[in-house]
Structures are given as C-alpha cells and as structure tokens.
Amino acid sequence: MKDIFKIREVWLAIVIAAMIGAITLRSPSFASPINLGQIFNDTSILIILALGQMSVILTRSIDLSMAANLCFTGMVVAMLNASHPGIPIFVLIIVAMFVGLILGAINGALVWKVGIPPIVVTLGTLTIYRGSTFVISGGKWVNADKMSPEFINFQRVDIFGIPVLSLTAILVVIVFQVFLTRTPLGRSIFAIGVNPTAAVYTGINGGRTKFVAFCMSGLLAGLAGYLWISRYVIASVEVANGYELNIIAACVIGGISIAGGIGSVGGAVLGSLFLGIISNALPVINISPFWQMAISGSAIIFAIVLNARSERKQGRIILKKAETA
Amino acid sequence: MSAAPTVRHIPDRLDKALTSILLSWESLLVLVAVAIFIANSLASPYFLDAYALSDLTFNFAEKALIALAMALLIISGEIDLSVAATMALTSTLMGFAAQFGVGTFGLVIIGIAVGLACGVFNGFLVTGLGLPSIVVTIGTMSLFRGVSFIILGDQAYKGYPESFAFFGQGYVWGVISFEFALFLVAAVIYWFLLHRTNFGRRIFAIGNNQVTAQFSGVRVKRIKFILFCLTGLMAGIASILLTSRLGSTRPSIAQGYELEAITMVVLGGVSILGGAGSIIGVVLAAFIMGLVTFGLGLLNVPGIVMSIFIGLLLIIIIALPILWRRFGWLIKA
C-alpha cells in the first residue's frame, strides 16, 4: 500500500516539475527561486484549507462550509480590528481560530449528535455562515484604510527571508503530518475512513472522530480567514465565494479519495500547488485567465480517473461492510 | 360446477392508517407551507395579489425543474453538482448561436441538446468509468462553467430574438406563467415516472441496495446513465427559461443554483443517502422555498439574509424527525 502512495505523490511531483519546466521554456524567469517562493506564498492559504478539508474527507465526510466559515471569521477579525485597532495581532489570530473552531464544532455536533449526513449539514451551514456575515457587517465592506498597518503587514513580515504567510503554511503542514501519522487520533481518522465497522470494533468512536475532524477544518478555515482578509485587504460578504470547490479540487487532485481513508499530507500540498501554479502561470504564458476554470476542471476529472485506478489496487476486504441503517 | 378457487389478494402495499399520513413528511411540509403563507399574507399587504403570487412562481420554477430530475438521481444514490454549470454552458452556446441569427426554435433545440450532452458526459464518467459522482460533477462543474468563461470572458450575450422572451416572461392562461405551467406538467410526468412505473421502482431498488438490485436483474448502470441524461436535459430546459427571462447571458449565470436545487430535494424528504423520497415532497419544498424568498423579498429582506432562513429550514426540518424519534425512544426506555 505504502508503495502506491509513494508512486502517486512522486508522480504528481513529476507532473508539477514538468509543468514548471514547460512554462520556463516560454518565460525563463518563471522557475526563479523568487518566483517559485511567490507562488508558494500565493498558494499557502489553499494549502492550509486543503489540509483541513482532507481531515474531514478522510472520515468519509465533506465540509462545504469552509469558504463561508473563512468569510465569516475574516469579517469578524476585520471588524474587530477596525473598531479596536489596539488589539494585538496575536489576539486577533487566536480569535479567528476560535471563531472558526466554533463554526466547525457546530458542523461536527450536527453530524455526530444529531446524525444528519455531512453534505446536508454543511450545505445548510454554508448559506447560514455566509448570510450571518452579511448580518454582522450590515452588508458593508471593511477596506484597507480601516485596517491597522500591523493587521495588514503581519503576514508579509519576512523571517529568514520567508514571509510569515508561507511559514504559517509550512508549520501547519508539519503539525498535520505529525498529527495524522504519529498520533492515535490521527490514525483513528484514517481508520474510520478505511473501514468504519472495523474501526468501531477496535474501540474508536466514529462520531467523535468526525467531530474532531470538523473542528480541525473549522479551526484552519478560521486561521485562513485572517490570512485571506489581511492578504487581499478587503472583507466583504463575497470573500471566497465558491472557493469551497477549489479546496475539494485540491484534495482530489492530491489523490485524497472522496470515499475516505486514502490520502496524505504531501498529496494535499501537491494538489494545492498544482492549482496554484496553473493560476500563476496563465498570465505568464499569455493565456487568458478565463481558461483557468476549465483547466482545473479537466485536471480534477483526470485526477479522479487516476485515483480510481490506484484505489482498485486496495488490499482484500476481510470484514464486510455493515449495512448502515 | 365448483366454486371458483379463492384468490388470496396480497396488496403490494398496506393501507396507510390516517395517523401515519398525518405524521408523514409531506404533511409536515404542507403545514410549514401553510404557516409561511399565512405569515406572509399577515406581514405584507401586497402578498395576496394574483400577480404577486404569479411572480412568486418565477422565483423557483427554474430551480424546481432541475430539482425534479435531481430527486430521481439522489434517490438512486448519485448526485449532480454540475447542473448550474450546465445551465451556464447551455446559455452561453444559445447566446453564441443567437449572434448568428439562429431563430427561437433553433435556440430551444440547442438548449435541449447542450443540456442533454452535458448529462451524457456526466453519465459516461460515472457509469462508464465507475467514478464517484460527487467529485466527477465537481470537476465537470468547473469544466462546463470554465468553457463558458473561455467563450465569453467578461463579455455578455444579448440580442435574443423577441419571440424567445416568451419562455421566461410569457403567460399561458391568465396569471399562470409559462414557467409555472411547464413546472406543473413536468412535476406530473416525474411523479408518474417515479411512483407509477417499473423504471421508478427500479430507481428505489438501486438506491436501497445497489448489489441486490443488480442481482435482481436491474440494469443499474443503464438506469443511472438515463438519470444523468434527464438531469442534464432539465438543466438545459431551465437554462432556456432563465436565459429567456433575463434576456442576456454572462458566464456567471445561475451561480449557486445547484445548491438550491439540492436543498429543495433534501427539504422535500429525499434521503441524501438514496432509496427514499417522493415527488410530492419535492414540489412542496419548491413552494416553501419560493414562499420564503418571495415573502421576505416583499419585506425588503436582502437575498443573502433569506439564505440564512433557507439554511436553517434545511437543517431544522431534517433534524426534527431524527430528534423526535430519539425523544420518543427515550420516553419508552
């Protein structure tokens, strides 16, 4: 099994390298370290979100409300910053993560305690969270001139030549890698996805594990909320509209199975980078940015076909899937 | 002559007790719809007006047409998130054709054909290649709308023939709009298809247990393929109506319709896990969503705030029966 995963990520990395190489033929400065660093920085928010989405997808669930959560928490911190410029930036980031966590926990609680299918829950909360953004803001925007300089500049500060935004993404990637592969909770997320029945027999609480996964995706959506608002320096109801599908696309391209249990942190990162490189490369090679959507759509379909082929090589199922009532 | 042998009659369904009808999902929806209707007429003096109520139907007819086909698809255990993108692509290609002077009849043919083609594409990917429909249709959603963006960019198509406006703006009889009449006819057809034909029974069979259905001789893949085609077809028809109503096409047309159509289906009592649901429920849910958005619109509530009500309605109305069951179980125990 492990070999297949390895091949999968190596394969994706080769495709990305080939893409960078092909674009560099057209525009030599594209592969420069500065530009590649820029692309990584641009993709950081997507990477953070994709890791949150991944932990949910691994448990056979889906979180459609991440972009709405991002929009809501972003508005909360932007309004806090606009009305109380004195609040330190670290407090605001903690507030963002906390608000995101609460919104994620609402999703998780509805899935765990009430037993509504995740897709229905998050379809509902998607509209509720985005609508609530309108309610708290009264439909007004928070512009750059209302935000404090620290709020805007914090994520642009370079530490050892790397912007804080990129560092945050790197940190989240490392924490997630350790969490998913080295902790009991992380392993139970995989176990629930691979075989829920077997997982229950080994003493894993399926509902609670899903709840935790939703909390994680909420927390990361909250963190991304601050990062997004301070990067694009505008908070409005329209922020990240429809972005939930980009997040899922990054996961799918990264080889994370929508049927749960299959996926890796490396895959999610590479899937995000794939989309990030496409959106950065199109203007460079003189293709209208309007092509981006169709290209990522084709990439998703292509990736699913490949995913399906690698998933067929699964081991023998010893314990039959139980009928879910 | 001996008496004719007595034939034991075994009904294929048991007679429903009155209480079970009263406690059914559909009755709950009727109650909610009536409550919203009364609340609306008390809240706004403009609500109880034939033309206002007729306007109301424009609010949901297009999405509800898609919801009818989507209900069948979801009952069979699949889903199609690409319907709004299908509408965008259909509308774009109709607009493209209209630039070359294609007449109303030709545009309708194009609309139906493009919608159907998108459905065939989805159906092929899901049933032909055996891929999970939720991610396939997320992919085709980007692809279809992406093609619209490639063709149109930030431009818009206008200049549809005058007679084309009838589909989205015309009235068939008195205050009954063409859109509403078409929705009612389609609802009857889908009701018949799902609840009165072998095809419909097979959809339920697939949704309840695909493997059993396969072993019982149901052509699972073929039926699912047909359902994807039907969903694409309905999206094409909905696109004709919407394009005709707006009179212009942008690539962002019908954005978010897929989620509203699915909300209608789920609100209508169709199990998102497949195997259960009724067309009457979906029709009632369409009315409820239309009533909520229209009533709140008369009260000058912005559209985005209405979406909170729709979202809450979706979660509460699904949570209630589950909590009710749990509550009842607690009392017995």
Interface residues (C-beta under 8 A of the other chain):
Chain A: I62 L110 V114 G115 I116 P117 I119 V120 V121 L123 G124 T125 L126 T127 I128 R130 G131 S132 F134 V135 G139 V237 G242 L245 I248 A249 V252 I258 A259 S288 F290 W291 Q292 M293 A294 I295 S296 G297 S298 I300 I301 I304 V305 A308 T324
Chain B: L125 L129 G130 L131 P132 I134 V135 V136 I138 G139 T140 M141 S142 L143 F144 R145 G146 V147 F149 I150 L152 G153 D154 P251 Q255 G256 L259 I262 T263 V266 I272 L273 P302 I304 V305 M306 S307 I308 I310 G311 L312 L314 I315 I318 A319 I322 L323
